[in-house]
Amino acid sequence: MSRAAVILLVLMILICVGITLSLTVLFPVTAFSVSGSSRYSSQSIIDASGIVEGENVFMSGRGAEKDICKRLPYIKSADISRSISGKVTIKVKETKGTSVFSFANKYVITDGVKVLEIADEPPTGLTVVDTAVASADIGGNIVLSDEVADTYDRLCTALSDANIGSITRIELTSPVNIKAVYDDRLILEIGTISDIDKKLQNAVKVIEATQEKYGADVEGTINLKWLGTGSNDSYFSRHLLSSAESVSSSVASGSSDSSLPEGSLPDVSSSLSSDAASSGQSSE
């Protein structure tokens, strides 16, 4: 073997040894900095990351960002930086429960997509979603049946874009008979998902108009089904809903009048066009 070949071989061996040492013995994890969570302790986040003190700072806990979000469901995202000094900096962002689904005799709490927890008792203050759930695993995304999954995604996007406010219940048992409840007192009969943006934009105007005419606590039903079918009209029926149970019953029945609680008094039936709604007027 020539001298040049020997030197090259030695250099290659030294390089391999250097790489091995840098990935094992050198650059150990020596310190952590964790920020962004009020729900989980810093140690819980470190443990969930899989990054271990003393191990190589660049090799320990590979895929730690995904592991944190999976193992700690209320963490929405995690950003991790590592330095040759051995310090690991973990910055997380939290999510919160916004909706609850019923599945397998349990209550599945989500942020709209991600399953945050599964409870035995129904939580309060969240949007109740009545639809077909295919599966729900904590830390993963809720999976709806194929029949309604795309419709639900489109509906949630449209509700967010319309900035419609407090939606307390959504019924999506059928993609052709969608309903929602605003503030536990106004049932929005949406029908199909077609022209959903137009329907919800109109709903905002009708809500404003009815509250201006009848007061901030007005209760009833807004029929938006015919918008986008050659009609620009939506219809408001005023009636009383004495409790969350009566709201739920009305939504499930598909009729605002047939399921009125005993003693309530159906009142004015009004047809509000888009123009009338925007001006706060209705024709009786």
KAQUIQUI-V175692 format. One record per residue. N is the residue number from 1. PSI is psi in degrees with one decimal (* if undefined). BURIAL is 1 if it has 16 or more other C-alpha atoms within 10 Angstrom, else 0. Layout:
# KAQUIQUI-V175692
N | PSI | BURIAL
N | PSI | BURIAL
This chain:
# KAQUIQUI-V175692
1 | 132.7 | 0
2 | 162.2 | 0
3 | -40.2 | 0
4 | -39.3 | 0
5 | -38.7 | 0
6 | -44.4 | 0
7 | -43.1 | 0
8 | -42.0 | 0
9 | -43.0 | 0
10 | -42.6 | 0
11 | -41.2 | 0
12 | -40.0 | 0
13 | -42.7 | 0
14 | -40.3 | 0
15 | -44.0 | 0
16 | -41.1 | 0
17 | -42.0 | 0
18 | -43.9 | 0
19 | -43.6 | 0
20 | -44.5 | 0
21 | -39.4 | 0
22 | -25.8 | 1
23 | -4.7 | 1
24 | -75.5 | 1
25 | -45.0 | 0
26 | 160.9 | 1
27 | 53.6 | 1
28 | 154.3 | 1
29 | 124.8 | 1
30 | -22.1 | 0
31 | 155.7 | 0
32 | 147.9 | 1
33 | 121.2 | 0
34 | 134.1 | 1
35 | 157.9 | 0
36 | -4.9 | 0
37 | 133.1 | 1
38 | -14.5 | 0
39 | -40.0 | 0
40 | 146.8 | 0
41 | 160.2 | 0
42 | -40.0 | 1
43 | -35.9 | 0
44 | -39.1 | 0
45 | -41.0 | 1
46 | -45.8 | 1
47 | -41.3 | 1
48 | -27.4 | 1
49 | -27.5 | 1
50 | 3.3 | 1
51 | 128.0 | 1
52 | 131.4 | 1
53 | 133.8 | 1
54 | -24.4 | 1
55 | 166.6 | 1
56 | 130.4 | 1
57 | -26.0 | 1
58 | -15.7 | 1
59 | -26.3 | 1
60 | 134.4 | 1
61 | 45.0 | 1
62 | 134.1 | 0
63 | 21.6 | 0
64 | -35.4 | 1
65 | -48.1 | 1
66 | -37.9 | 1
67 | -41.6 | 1
68 | -47.1 | 1
69 | -30.5 | 1
70 | -45.5 | 1
71 | -26.0 | 1
72 | 89.3 | 1
73 | -26.8 | 1
74 | 2.8 | 1
75 | 119.9 | 1
76 | -40.7 | 1
77 | 156.2 | 1
78 | 136.7 | 1
79 | 125.0 | 0
80 | 129.9 | 0
81 | 146.3 | 0
82 | 138.8 | 0
83 | 156.9 | 0
84 | -13.4 | 0
85 | -13.1 | 0
86 | 2.5 | 1
87 | 133.5 | 1
88 | 123.4 | 1
89 | 123.0 | 1
90 | 119.4 | 1
91 | 125.1 | 1
92 | 157.7 | 1
93 | 135.4 | 0
94 | 158.9 | 1
95 | 176.7 | 0
96 | 157.7 | 0
97 | 132.9 | 1
98 | -20.6 | 0
99 | 156.2 | 1
100 | 135.8 | 1
101 | 150.7 | 1
102 | 129.9 | 1
103 | 126.4 | 1
104 | 44.6 | 0
105 | 23.6 | 0
106 | 172.7 | 0
107 | 116.8 | 1
108 | 114.9 | 1
109 | 127.7 | 1
110 | 167.3 | 1
111 | 20.5 | 1
112 | -27.8 | 1
113 | -55.2 | 0
114 | 136.7 | 1
115 | 118.9 | 1
116 | -39.4 | 1
117 | 163.0 | 1
118 | 119.4 | 1
119 | 157.2 | 0
120 | -27.3 | 0
121 | 146.4 | 0
122 | 130.9 | 1
123 | 164.9 | 0
124 | 158.7 | 0
125 | 8.0 | 0
126 | 156.3 | 1
127 | 123.3 | 1
128 | 124.2 | 1
129 | 116.1 | 1
130 | 99.8 | 1
131 | 174.5 | 1
132 | 116.8 | 1
133 | 128.8 | 1
134 | -41.6 | 0
135 | 157.3 | 0
136 | 114.7 | 1
137 | 130.7 | 0
138 | 130.4 | 1
139 | -16.1 | 1
140 | -177.6 | 1
141 | 142.7 | 1
142 | 140.0 | 1
143 | 118.5 | 1
144 | 165.2 | 1
145 | 152.5 | 0
146 | -29.8 | 0
147 | -32.2 | 0
148 | -8.1 | 1
149 | -50.1 | 1
150 | -39.2 | 0
151 | -41.8 | 1
152 | -44.3 | 1
153 | -45.2 | 0
154 | -39.6 | 0
155 | -45.1 | 1
156 | -41.2 | 0
157 | -44.4 | 0
158 | -39.3 | 1
159 | -40.9 | 1
160 | -44.3 | 0
161 | -36.0 | 0
162 | -15.5 | 1
163 | 49.6 | 0
164 | -16.6 | 1
165 | -143.0 | 0
166 | 96.3 | 0
167 | 114.6 | 1
168 | -15.7 | 1
169 | 144.0 | 1
170 | 130.8 | 1
171 | 119.0 | 1
172 | 51.5 | 1
173 | -19.7 | 1
174 | 134.7 | 1
175 | -6.2 | 1
176 | 3.1 | 0
177 | 59.8 | 0
178 | 137.5 | 1
179 | 155.4 | 1
180 | 159.1 | 1
181 | 127.7 | 1
182 | 121.7 | 1
183 | 32.9 | 1
184 | 22.5 | 1
185 | -16.9 | 1
186 | 115.7 | 1
187 | 126.6 | 1
188 | 110.0 | 1
189 | 105.7 | 1
190 | -33.5 | 1
191 | -122.0 | 1
192 | 171.4 | 1
193 | -10.9 | 1
194 | 140.8 | 1
195 | 33.9 | 0
196 | -36.4 | 1
197 | -45.0 | 1
198 | -41.4 | 1
199 | -45.4 | 1
200 | -34.5 | 1
201 | -39.6 | 1
202 | -37.9 | 1
203 | -40.6 | 1
204 | -44.5 | 1
205 | -41.8 | 1
206 | -40.9 | 1
207 | -46.3 | 1
208 | -43.0 | 1
209 | -44.0 | 1
210 | -36.7 | 1
211 | -34.7 | 0
212 | -37.8 | 0
213 | -42.2 | 0
214 | -8.1 | 0
215 | 161.8 | 0
216 | -16.2 | 0
217 | 15.4 | 0
218 | 142.7 | 1
219 | 149.8 | 1
220 | -157.6 | 1
221 | 135.6 | 1
222 | 116.4 | 1
223 | 114.3 | 1
224 | 6.4 | 1
225 | -34.6 | 1
226 | -6.8 | 1
227 | 134.9 | 1
228 | -1.3 | 0
229 | 29.0 | 0
230 | -0.9 | 0
231 | 144.2 | 0
232 | 13.4 | 1
233 | 144.4 | 1
234 | 158.5 | 1
235 | 132.4 | 1
236 | 128.1 | 1
237 | 120.4 | 1
238 | 127.7 | 1
239 | 168.2 | 1
240 | 141.7 | 1
241 | 106.3 | 1
242 | -14.8 | 1
243 | 169.7 | 0
244 | -32.8 | 0
245 | -38.6 | 0
246 | -33.8 | 1
247 | -47.9 | 1
248 | -41.9 | 1
249 | -41.7 | 1
250 | -41.7 | 1
251 | -44.5 | 1
252 | -33.3 | 0
253 | -26.6 | 0
254 | 10.1 | 0
255 | 128.2 | 0
256 | -24.4 | 1
257 | -36.8 | 1
258 | -18.5 | 0
259 | 24.8 | 1
260 | 138.4 | 1
261 | 150.6 | 1
262 | 134.3 | 0
263 | -8.9 | 0
264 | 156.7 | 0
265 | 104.7 | 0
266 | 138.9 | 0
267 | -130.5 | 0
268 | 138.1 | 0
269 | 124.0 | 1
270 | 146.6 | 1
271 | 118.3 | 1
272 | 118.3 | 1
273 | 169.6 | 1
274 | -42.0 | 1
275 | -42.9 | 0
276 | -40.0 | 1
277 | -41.1 | 1
278 | -25.0 | 1
279 | -2.0 | 0
280 | 20.9 | 1
281 | 156.2 | 1
282 | 153.3 | 1
283 | 126.9 | 0
284 | * | 0
